[in-house]
Amino acid sequence: MQKKKIAIVGAGFAGISACKVLCSSKEVEVDLIDRRNYHLFQPLLYQVAMAGLNPSDIAIPIRKLFSKNRNVNIILAEVNSVNVKNCEIQFDEKWNKYDYLILACGAKHFYFGNDHWEQFAPGLKNIEQATEIRRRVLTAFELAEKAMSKDEQKKLLTFAVIGGGPTGVELAGAISEMASKTLVKDYKNADLSEVRVLLIEAGDRILSAFPEKLSKQAENDLKSMGVEVKKNCRASNLDQNGFSINNEWIECKTILWAAGVRPSSLSKSIDSAKDSQERIIVEKDLSLAGHKNVFVLGDMACFQVNKHQSLPGIAPVAIQQGTFLGNQILAEIKGYSRKEFNYWDKGIMATIGRSKAVVSSNNMHISGLMAWLIWVFIHIVYLMRFKNKFFVFLQWLWSYFSFGQGARLIIHKSWQFYDGKKINYK
């Protein structure tokens, strides 16, 4: 029997999980296509940005994951377009046809129509952005050390995180802890007690997906760490010197963006119903409406639980969808009928700082040290699917007990912008 040709676009949690199931069958041949050669454990990306972990700690080459699977072809390429009618995708200037097509390209940051803000406020979705954030944060401390005036030092030691979701909370808490615990003894002239960290949230509370009690606890924890939480505030007029909130100008050299996301631009080439966030609305079996051999997973997909609720773009959803779909395709090849995807909600969690986190699972709401330990354990369990969890766990323990130095390296680009001027580092 001729093997079924399956293309998976995107090597994130959904794509990798689907491929891990499909590669077990000799009846299929899989092309796993991604523009990067590694799989990234994205939930820990903020620790790379905050110099807690190295990029290699949370990334693994895709080829290493499937080196023993002869029926998996790893293709380093960027898919330019999709023709769902013919089940074709275009990359490397060629159209390639498949029996099954799985789109799991993830999401990117959304600046609400102000794309020029990205140069002033990078988001956090990939390693390049994480190392750029690390560079900006550490450079701010270095420049504050040699600032010629108190006003300039104050501007350099002001950090703003726009967006009060899990990523924003994690970044704000980590910057505050870095300044007060890790770096405080390293600088002689910069007064790190003057560090100001702002968390800007447009809604009436941070971590809006969590129960209100945990949201309030997270806010109190952040405030106890010195973070200023500003709710019901929309940031605007971002530039290299600061931004506006509610007609107030905030002078700030380091702005980080965690306020909104949109699915991969590849979704624009697909003529199908989309939700308000431009995610593709999928059927109950994760297929594209009218195209039973095309599937959309993860952050690209809007899977509607009911008329008023859809699944969030988080790693557990992507992993379960990928595993389900892999099994679904193999079952269909063997002649079995399709099933509907059912998500097992294990809860949501966010870390705030050292020994501080919030966990919500069914009717269980936990905060503090116990929540942080649960957060660590869950991430170790997920990470062990892809990386050596032992060494990452040891590094976490060392950081916990010693407020370790981490990967505090400032890696410059060949050029960068500072104060609107282009500086060459070649």
Residue pairs with C-beta under 8 A, 6 or more apart in sequence:
1 27
3 26
3 27
3 28
3 29
3 71
4 27
4 28
4 29
4 99
4 100
4 329
4 333
5 28
5 29
5 31
5 97
5 98
5 99
5 100
6 22
6 28
6 29
6 30
6 31
6 98
6 99
6 100
6 101
6 102
6 329
7 30
7 31
7 33
7 89
7 96
7 98
7 100
7 101
7 102
8 15
8 18
8 19
8 22
8 30
8 31
8 32
8 33
8 102
8 104
9 15
9 33
9 34
9 79
9 82
9 89
9 101
9 102
9 103
9 104
9 105
9 266
10 33
10 34
10 103
10 104
10 105
10 106
10 264
10 298
11 19
11 32
11 34
11 36
11 38
11 39
11 62
12 39
12 40
12 42
12 104
12 105
12 106
12 298
12 299
12 318
13 42
13 298
13 315
13 318
13 319
13 322
14 102
14 104
14 297
14 298
14 318
14 319
14 321
14 322
15 32
15 34
15 102
15 104
15 297
15 298
15 322
16 39
16 62
16 65
16 322
16 386
17 318
17 319
17 320
17 321
17 322
17 323
17 326
18 102
18 104
18 297
18 322
18 323
18 325
18 326
19 30
19 32
19 66
19 72
19 322
19 326
20 65
20 322
20 323
20 326
21 322
21 323
21 325
21 326
21 327
21 330
22 28
22 30
22 326
22 329
22 330
23 30
23 66
23 69
23 71
23 72
24 330
25 71
25 330
25 333
26 71
27 330
27 333
28 71
28 329
28 330
28 333
29 71
29 73
30 71
30 72
30 73
31 73
31 75
31 96
31 98
32 62
32 66
32 72
32 73
32 74
32 75
33 75
33 77
33 79
33 89
33 91
34 62
34 75
34 76
34 77
35 76
35 77
35 78
36 76
36 126
37 61
37 62
37 63
37 74
37 76
38 59
38 60
38 61
38 62
39 59
39 60
39 61
39 62
39 65
39 386
40 58
40 59
40 126
40 127
41 58
41 59
41 382
41 383
41 386
41 387
42 58
42 125
42 315
43 315
43 379
43 382
44 53
44 57
44 58
44 379
44 383
44 392
45 58
45 124
45 125
45 126
45 127
45 130
46 124
46 130
46 167
46 170
46 171
46 174
47 53
47 58
47 174
48 54
48 55
48 57
48 58
48 127
48 130
48 131
48 134
48 407
49 124
49 129
49 130
49 131
49 133
49 134
49 137
49 171
49 174
50 134
50 137
50 171
50 174
50 175
50 178
50 406
51 134
51 137
51 138
51 178
51 405
51 406
51 407
51 408
51 409
52 174
52 399
52 404
52 406
52 407
53 392
53 395
53 406
53 407
54 407
55 127
55 130
55 131
57 387
57 391
57 392
57 395
58 383
58 387
58 392
59 127
60 386
60 387
62 74
63 74
65 386
66 72
66 74
75 91
77 91
77 92
78 91
79 89
79 90
79 91
79 105
79 266
80 90
80 91
81 89
81 90
81 266
81 269
82 88
82 89
82 90
82 101
82 103
82 266
82 269
82 270
83 89
83 90
83 95
84 101
84 270
84 271
84 272
84 288
84 291
84 294
85 291
86 97
87 97
87 98
87 99
87 100
87 101
87 291
87 293
87 294
88 95
88 96
88 97
88 98
89 95
89 96
89 98
89 101
90 96
99 293
100 293
100 294
100 295
100 329
101 293
101 294
101 295
102 295
102 297
102 325
103 266
103 267
103 270
103 280
103 294
103 295
103 296
103 297
103 300
104 296
104 297
104 298
104 300
104 318
104 322
105 263
105 264
105 266
105 267
105 298
105 299
105 300
106 125
106 263
106 264
106 298
106 299
106 300
107 125
107 261
107 262
107 263
107 264
107 299
107 300
107 313
108 123
108 125
108 261
108 262
108 263
108 264
108 265
109 118
109 123
109 125
109 257
109 260
109 261
109 262
110 259
110 260
110 261
110 262
111 117
111 118
111 257
111 260
112 259
112 260
114 238
117 238
117 257
118 257
119 417
120 238
120 239
120 240
120 243
120 255
121 162
121 238
121 243
121 255
121 256
121 257
122 129
122 132
122 133
122 136
122 256
122 257
123 129
123 256
123 257
123 258
124 130
124 133
124 167
124 171
124 256
124 257
124 258
125 261
131 411
132 413
133 171
133 256
134 407
134 409
134 410
134 411
135 410
135 411
135 412
135 416
136 254
137 159
137 175
137 178
137 254
138 408
138 410
139 410
140 156
140 157
140 159
140 253
140 254
141 156
141 157
141 179
141 183
141 187
141 190
141 192
142 410
143 156
143 253
144 153
144 156
144 157
144 187
144 190
145 187
145 188
145 189
145 190
146 189
147 153
147 156
147 189
147 190
153 190
153 191
153 194
154 194
154 196
154 251
155 241
155 242
155 251
155 252
155 253
156 253
156 254
157 179
157 190
157 191
157 192
157 194
157 195
157 196
158 195
158 196
158 198
158 250
158 251
158 252
158 253
158 254
159 172
159 175
159 195
159 196
159 197
159 198
159 252
159 254
159 255
159 256
160 197
160 198
160 199
160 200
160 235
160 243
160 250
160 252
160 254
160 255
160 256
161 168
161 171
161 172
161 175
161 197
161 198
161 199
161 200
161 255
161 256
161 258
162 168
162 200
162 235
162 243
162 255
162 256
162 257
162 258
162 259
163 200
163 201
163 257
163 258
163 259
163 260
164 199
164 200
164 201
164 203
164 205
164 206
164 207
164 208
164 229
164 231
165 206
165 207
165 208
165 209
165 258
166 207
166 348
166 350
167 258
168 199
168 201
168 206
168 256
168 258
168 259
169 199
169 206
169 207
169 218
169 222
169 350
169 352
170 350
170 351
170 352
171 256
171 258
172 197
172 198
172 199
172 222
172 227
173 221
173 222
173 225
173 227
173 351
173 352
173 353
173 356
174 353
175 195
175 197
176 195
176 197
176 222
176 225
176 226
176 227
176 353
177 225
177 353
177 354
177 403
179 192
179 195
179 197
180 192
180 195
180 225
180 226
181 354
181 403
182 403
182 404
182 405
182 406
183 192
184 192
184 193
195 226
196 228
197 226
197 227
197 228
198 227
198 228
198 230
198 250
198 252
199 206
199 222
199 227
199 228
199 229
199 230
200 230
200 233
200 235
200 245
200 259
201 229
201 230
201 231
201 232
201 233
202 232
202 233
202 234
202 259
203 231
203 232
204 231
204 232
205 212
205 215
205 216
205 219
205 231
206 215
206 218
206 219
206 222
206 229
206 231
207 214
207 215
207 218
207 350
207 358
208 215
209 312
209 348
210 218
210 348
210 350
210 358
210 360
211 360
211 365
213 365
214 358
214 359
214 360
214 365
214 367
215 358
217 358
217 367
218 350
218 352
218 358
218 367
219 229
221 352
221 353
221 356
221 367
222 229
222 352
222 353
223 229
225 352
225 353
225 356
230 245
233 245
233 246
234 245
234 246
235 243
235 244
235 245
235 259
236 243
236 244
236 245
237 243
237 244
238 255
240 253
240 417
240 418
240 419
240 420
241 251
241 252
241 253
241 419
242 249
242 250
242 251
242 252
242 253
242 255
243 249
243 250
243 252
243 255
244 250
261 277
261 299
261 313
262 277
262 278
263 277
263 278
263 279
263 280
263 299
263 300
264 299
264 300
266 300
267 274
267 278
267 279
267 280
267 296
267 300
268 278
270 280
270 288
272 280
272 281
272 288
272 289
272 290
273 280
273 281
273 289
274 280
274 281
274 302
275 281
275 302
275 310
277 302
279 299
279 300
279 301
279 302
279 310
279 313
280 288
280 296
280 300
280 301
280 302
281 289
281 302
281 304
282 288
282 289
282 295
282 296
282 301
282 302
282 303
283 289
284 340
284 341
285 328
285 338
285 339
285 340
285 341
286 295
286 296
286 297
286 301
286 303
286 321
286 324
286 325
286 328
286 341
287 293
287 294
287 295
288 294
288 295
288 296
295 325
297 318
297 321
297 322
297 325
298 313
298 317
298 318
298 321
298 322
299 313
299 318
301 321
302 310
303 310
303 311
303 317
303 321
303 341
303 343
304 310
305 311
305 343
311 317
311 343
312 348
314 348
315 382
316 346
317 343
319 382
320 341
320 343
320 344
321 341
321 343
324 341
325 341
328 338
328 339
331 338
331 339
332 338
345 361
345 362
346 361
347 359
347 360
347 361
347 362
347 364
348 359
348 360
348 361
349 357
349 358
349 359
349 360
349 371
349 374
349 375
349 378
350 357
350 358
350 375
351 357
351 372
351 375
352 358
354 372
354 400
354 403
355 368
355 369
355 372
355 400
356 367
356 368
356 369
356 371
356 372
357 367
357 368
357 371
357 372
357 374
357 375
358 365
358 366
358 367
358 371
359 365
359 366
359 367
359 371
359 374
359 375
360 366
366 374
376 393
376 396
380 389
380 392
380 393
383 389
383 392
395 404
398 404
399 406
412 425
413 425
414 424
414 425
414 426
415 422
415 423
415 424
415 425
415 426
416 422
416 423
416 425
417 423
